[in-house]
Amino acid sequence: MPARRCPALLLALPFLGCADRPAPPNVLLVVVDTLRPDHMSAYGYGRETTPNLDALAANGVRFTHVQSPRAKTTPAVASILTGLYPQGHGVRDLTTPLAPRVATLAEVLGRGGYDTGAIVGNYVLQRERSGLDRGFDMWVEDLPQSIGVPPDDVPQRTARDLTDGALVALGLANRGAGGGPDEPFVTAGRPWFLWLHYMDPHGSYDPPEEHRIFRSDAPDPIPSADAAPLASGREERIATYNVPADAWLDDGRVDANLARDRYDGEIHFVDAELGRLFRRMRDAGLLANTWVVVVADHGESLGEHRYWFEHGLYAFEATCRVPLIVHAPTSLVRRPPVGVRDADVSLTDLFPTILEWCRVRPTRRARDRGPRGVSRARLLVSDDSGVHPVFCEKVDRAQKSRAVQTKAVRIGDWKLLTRYAQRLDPDRPSESVMVVLSRELYDLARDPREEHDVLRDAPAAAPIDELYEALLAFLEADEHFVDLARTLQERREELARRDPKALRNLEALGY
């Protein structure tokens, strides 16, 4: 007898109103490191980089305005897994593990009867560094591959490794020779939650030969000899450690176009491996009862603001905007939601949204830690969600007399960036204060690359008061705002003393 299906409209409150209570759904959470939505054909990119994700989006919901709270992997993933902004979960750099007081999605789902598993392909997510393994029945982090960046070989699991491991974890393949899970983590009759973290688009850009299919017509040498002066507070930076060997030109400059070609090839590689996973799941009937969520932790700057092949230096859209594609369980809804949603979404919103889909209530520990995400389940059936400010931060290391932070808030197509400086007085630390260095306002509909600050001549349509009020409330809830940069610098110095190899590996990866 076919499973009883719920009316599509009830997706706003999943499954309620069904005469027969359906089995809890599975959840597959795919996080692709360093993935820009505007380099995905699913988002209109001119190159066919993501044919398999295109197909998933065509039968699901694609979100266009999704923000990462920080363009660094560990803080961003911690926000996905806790529903909290970095000020709430405490992970604001790559040297601080998640605090025990914070509940994770795996813990909450585990208490709700779910089997939980994770396979991660990023060095910084290893359990001893991130603390993000808490609540997972299966945690796989053995990283057999290397991206070969000096001074040490930093391990990385490739997209092929990730998909091979996922197939074993789901009972769809036997264990291979390349490491990964020994056996399935799923139990018959129980729902499951599986998080896969694909690393490949993160530099260095070195896709397998069969995915080096994109070639620009002409080189784009950088740095450019006739580039315009940079704005105040900006610096030109080329992350040369991510540059492919054949992108170096004879004059010592870099062909930025070839590097972008390779970046697109890495995306194509991940997409192919996701396609392999989805096909095997579909053939086994697993997609019929599984929510599939594909998202990124952050983007990548590929020349915007003269910042190449890296992320984390600024809080601009190139690194803070991420893709989000959701595919609903086809056996649980009569008409699975399909379309595009332009409402503002934060990575923090995934935690409560997934819990609502799974009909699992958050624990008290998951409800009491400051600014947090809200369920966006209703967006699957309607794009009208009202005002929902989303935030992104960037924190500089402390430098002698001051430390700088950037806070960004976005409402619709309007984004306000504010740079603050902390005056560090070693003789009178109690008198440290934050002063505003600059404010910038961008109309992202007209200026998606954020090149024209319109704050001085802001149009009447700009919601300036709402942006200021949202940012003020966000800052007031951050008890570490004033001393944050100095605290992070102290943690980095502590890591240098305790584990210098780990710090060298982080720096080799650009962290």
Buried (B, 14 or more C-beta within 10 A) or exposed (E): EEBEBBEBBBBBBBBEEBEEEBBBBBBBBBBBBBBBBBBBBBBEBEBBBBBBBBBBBEBBBBBBBBBBBBBBBBBBBBBBBBBBBBBBBBBBBBBBBBBEEBBBBBBBBBBBEBBBBBBBBBBBBBBEBBBBBBBBBBBBBBBEBEBEBEEEEBBBBBBBBBBBBBBBBBBBBEBEEBBBBEEBBBEEEEBBBBBBBBBBBBBBBBBBEEBBBBEBEEBBBBEEEEEEEEEEEEEEBBBBBBBBEEBBEEEEBBBBBBBBBBBBBBBBBBBBBBBBBBEBBEEEEBBBBBBBBBBBBBBBBBBBBBBBBBBBBBBBBBBBBBBBBBBBBBBBBEEBBBEEBEBBBBBBBBBBBBBBBBBBEBEEBBEEBEBBBBBBBBBBBEBEBEEBBBBBBBBBEBEEEBBBBBBBBBBBBBBBBBBBBBBBEEEEEEEBEBEEBBBBBBBBEEBBEBEEBBBEEBEEEBBBEBBBEBBEEBBEBBEBBBBBBBBBBEBBBEBBEEBEEBBBBBBBBBB
